[in-house]
């Protein structure tokens, strides 16, 4: 297995809107230091409440090699989460 030169971070932010909440999820490229404001992708999704925002984030993390560290009651409105890049590397020969 190859070692990675950098960590892959996923960022999220939950904001209030008149019809509920909006969750924004994005990932920056490895070259973000050279290009401030750059991102690999960004997702904006409206949700009804904090429980739905947390579910959307959990599902997105599960699909991209990450997980929420705990099931905390006071879920932060913004943060960053380290992703396991290429999560299928450890599954070679499992099919």
Backbone as numpy.savetxt, mean C-alpha at the origin, in Angstrom:
# Nx Ny Nz CAx CAy CAz Cx Cy Cz
18.48 -16.68 -4.33 17.63 -15.51 -4.33 18.53 -14.27 -4.33
18.07 -13.23 -4.99 18.83 -12.00 -5.08 18.41 -11.02 -4.00
19.34 -10.28 -3.47 19.05 -9.24 -2.48 18.58 -7.99 -3.21
17.66 -7.27 -2.62 17.14 -6.05 -3.22 17.97 -4.85 -2.76
18.16 -3.90 -3.64 18.95 -2.73 -3.31 18.15 -1.74 -2.47
16.84 -1.72 -2.63 16.01 -0.75 -1.92 14.74 -1.42 -1.42
14.12 -0.79 -0.44 12.81 -1.24 0.03 11.73 -0.70 -0.91
10.68 -1.46 -1.07 9.52 -1.00 -1.81 8.50 -0.56 -0.79
8.07 0.70 -0.88 7.13 1.24 0.08 5.83 1.59 -0.61
4.74 1.27 0.05 3.41 1.63 -0.40 2.90 2.68 0.58
2.37 3.76 0.07 1.86 4.84 0.90 0.33 4.87 0.79
-0.31 5.35 1.85 -1.75 5.52 1.80 -2.15 6.75 2.61
-3.31 7.31 2.25 -3.85 8.46 2.97 -5.37 8.39 2.88
-6.03 8.56 4.01 -7.49 8.54 4.07 -7.96 9.94 4.45
-8.84 10.50 3.63 -9.35 11.85 3.88 -10.87 11.85 3.89
-11.44 12.82 4.61 -12.90 12.97 4.67 -13.40 13.71 3.44
-14.57 13.28 2.97 -15.26 13.94 1.87 -16.72 14.06 2.25
-17.49 14.90 1.57 -18.91 15.06 1.93 -19.71 13.74 1.92
-19.36 12.83 1.00 -20.13 11.58 0.88 -19.47 10.41 1.62
-18.49 10.66 2.45 -17.82 9.58 3.16 -16.33 9.83 3.27
-15.54 8.85 2.87 -14.08 8.95 2.93 -13.48 8.61 1.57
-12.26 9.07 1.35 -11.51 8.70 0.16 -10.19 8.10 0.64
-9.83 6.95 0.07 -8.52 6.36 0.34 -7.68 6.48 -0.92
-6.47 6.97 -0.74 -5.51 7.09 -1.83 -4.36 6.16 -1.49
-3.98 5.31 -2.44 -2.89 4.36 -2.28 -1.93 4.59 -3.45
-0.63 4.69 -3.13 0.34 4.89 -4.20 1.69 4.28 -3.84
2.47 4.08 -4.88 3.83 3.56 -4.72 4.76 4.45 -5.53
5.90 4.77 -4.96 6.86 5.62 -5.66 7.92 4.75 -6.33
8.49 5.21 -7.43 9.55 4.43 -8.08 10.85 4.54 -7.29
11.78 3.64 -7.57 13.08 3.67 -6.89 13.82 4.98 -7.14
13.50 5.64 -8.23 14.19 6.88 -8.59 13.46 8.11 -8.08
12.55 7.95 -7.13 11.75 9.06 -6.64 12.59 10.18 -6.03
13.75 9.83 -5.48 14.61 10.86 -4.90 15.07 11.85 -5.97
15.24 11.36 -7.19 15.67 12.22 -8.30 14.51 12.99 -8.90
13.28 12.50 -8.70 12.09 13.11 -9.29 11.00 13.26 -8.23
11.05 14.31 -7.40 10.03 14.48 -6.36 8.63 14.53 -6.97
7.68 13.89 -6.31 6.31 13.86 -6.80 6.02 12.75 -7.79
7.02 11.96 -8.14 6.82 10.86 -9.08 6.19 9.67 -8.35
5.41 8.89 -9.07 4.83 7.68 -8.50 4.72 6.61 -9.58
4.74 5.34 -9.14 4.59 4.22 -10.06 3.13 4.08 -10.45
2.25 4.18 -9.47 0.81 4.18 -9.70 0.15 4.87 -8.52
-1.10 5.27 -8.72 -1.89 5.87 -7.66 -3.33 5.43 -7.82
-3.97 5.08 -6.72 -5.36 4.63 -6.72 -6.14 5.57 -5.80
-7.26 6.06 -6.27 -8.18 6.85 -5.46 -9.51 6.10 -5.41
-10.01 5.87 -4.21 -11.27 5.14 -4.10 -12.12 5.73 -2.98
-13.40 5.93 -3.26 -14.32 6.42 -2.24 -14.87 5.22 -1.46
-14.94 5.39 -0.14 -15.44 4.34 0.73 -16.43 4.95 1.73
-17.26 4.10 2.32 -18.29 4.57 3.24 -17.74 4.93 4.61
-16.78 4.14 5.09 -16.29 4.36 6.46 -14.87 3.82 6.61
-14.33 3.97 7.80 -12.96 3.56 8.07 -12.77 2.05 7.93
-13.77 1.27 8.30 -13.68 -0.19 8.17 -13.52 -0.59 6.71
-14.25 0.06 5.82 -14.13 -0.25 4.39 -12.78 0.22 3.85
-12.29 1.36 4.31 -10.97 1.85 3.88 -9.90 0.85 4.29
-9.98 0.34 5.50 -9.01 -0.63 5.99 -9.09 -1.93 5.18
-10.30 -2.34 4.82 -10.48 -3.55 4.01 -9.88 -3.38 2.62
-10.08 -2.20 2.01 -9.51 -1.92 0.69 -7.99 -1.96 0.76
-7.43 -1.33 1.78 -5.98 -1.34 1.94 -5.45 -2.75 2.19
-6.11 -3.50 3.03 -5.68 -4.89 3.32 -5.69 -5.74 2.07
-6.74 -5.61 1.26 -6.84 -6.39 0.03 -5.73 -5.99 -0.95
-5.49 -4.70 -1.08 -4.44 -4.24 -1.99 -3.07 -4.74 -1.53
-2.83 -4.70 -0.24 -1.57 -5.20 0.30 -1.40 -6.69 0.05
-2.46 -7.45 0.26 -2.40 -8.90 0.05 -2.03 -9.24 -1.40
-2.49 -8.43 -2.33 -2.19 -8.66 -3.74 -0.78 -8.21 -4.14
-0.15 -7.40 -3.28 1.14 -6.82 -3.63 2.27 -7.14 -2.66
2.13 -8.21 -1.89 3.22 -8.66 -1.05 3.35 -7.95 0.27
2.28 -7.43 0.81 2.33 -6.75 2.10 1.18 -7.18 2.98
1.19 -6.69 4.21 0.11 -6.99 5.15 0.11 -5.92 6.23
-1.05 -5.67 6.80 -1.13 -4.77 7.95 -0.50 -5.47 9.14
0.27 -4.74 9.92 1.01 -5.34 11.03 0.09 -5.83 12.14
-1.00 -5.14 12.38 -1.90 -5.53 13.45 -3.31 -5.05 13.15
-4.23 -5.51 13.92 -5.63 -5.14 13.76 -5.97 -4.06 14.77
-5.35 -2.90 14.63 -5.48 -1.85 15.61 -6.82 -1.13 15.53
-7.33 -0.72 16.68 -8.60 0.00 16.73 -8.45 1.41 16.17
-7.41 2.09 16.55 -7.13 3.44 16.05 -6.25 3.34 14.81
-6.87 3.18 13.68 -6.15 3.03 12.41 -5.70 4.41 11.94
-4.39 4.61 11.68 -3.91 5.94 11.27 -4.46 6.35 9.91
-4.70 7.64 9.74 -5.24 8.16 8.48 -4.22 8.21 7.35
-2.94 8.10 7.68 -1.94 8.05 6.62 -0.74 7.27 7.14
0.01 6.71 6.18 1.16 5.93 6.57 1.86 5.33 5.37
2.88 4.53 5.66 3.60 3.80 4.62 3.87 2.40 5.13
3.89 1.46 4.18 4.03 0.04 4.50 5.07 -0.56 3.59
6.00 -1.30 4.14 7.04 -1.96 3.35 6.44 -3.18 2.65
6.73 -3.31 1.37 6.24 -4.43 0.57 7.37 -5.43 0.32
7.01 -6.68 0.19 7.95 -7.70 -0.24 7.92 -7.68 -1.76
8.98 -7.21 -2.35 9.03 -7.15 -3.82 9.07 -8.55 -4.39
8.34 -8.76 -5.43 8.27 -10.05 -6.11 7.92 -11.17 -5.11
6.73 -11.13 -4.52 6.37 -12.08 -3.46 6.36 -13.54 -3.89
6.39 -13.80 -5.18 6.36 -15.22 -5.62 7.75 -15.83 -5.69
8.80 -15.11 -5.39 10.14 -15.66 -5.45 10.30 -16.89 -4.58
9.69 -16.89 -3.41 9.85 -18.01 -2.48 8.91 -19.16 -2.79
8.14 -19.07 -3.83 7.16 -20.11 -4.17 7.57 -20.91 -5.38
8.82 -20.88 -5.75 9.28 -21.63 -6.92 9.05 -23.12 -6.70
8.53 -23.76 -7.68 8.30 -25.21 -7.61 7.07 -25.60 -6.81
6.19 -24.63 -6.49 5.01 -24.95 -5.69 3.80 -25.24 -6.56
3.87 -25.36 -7.80 2.64 -25.54 -8.59 2.40 -26.95 -8.98
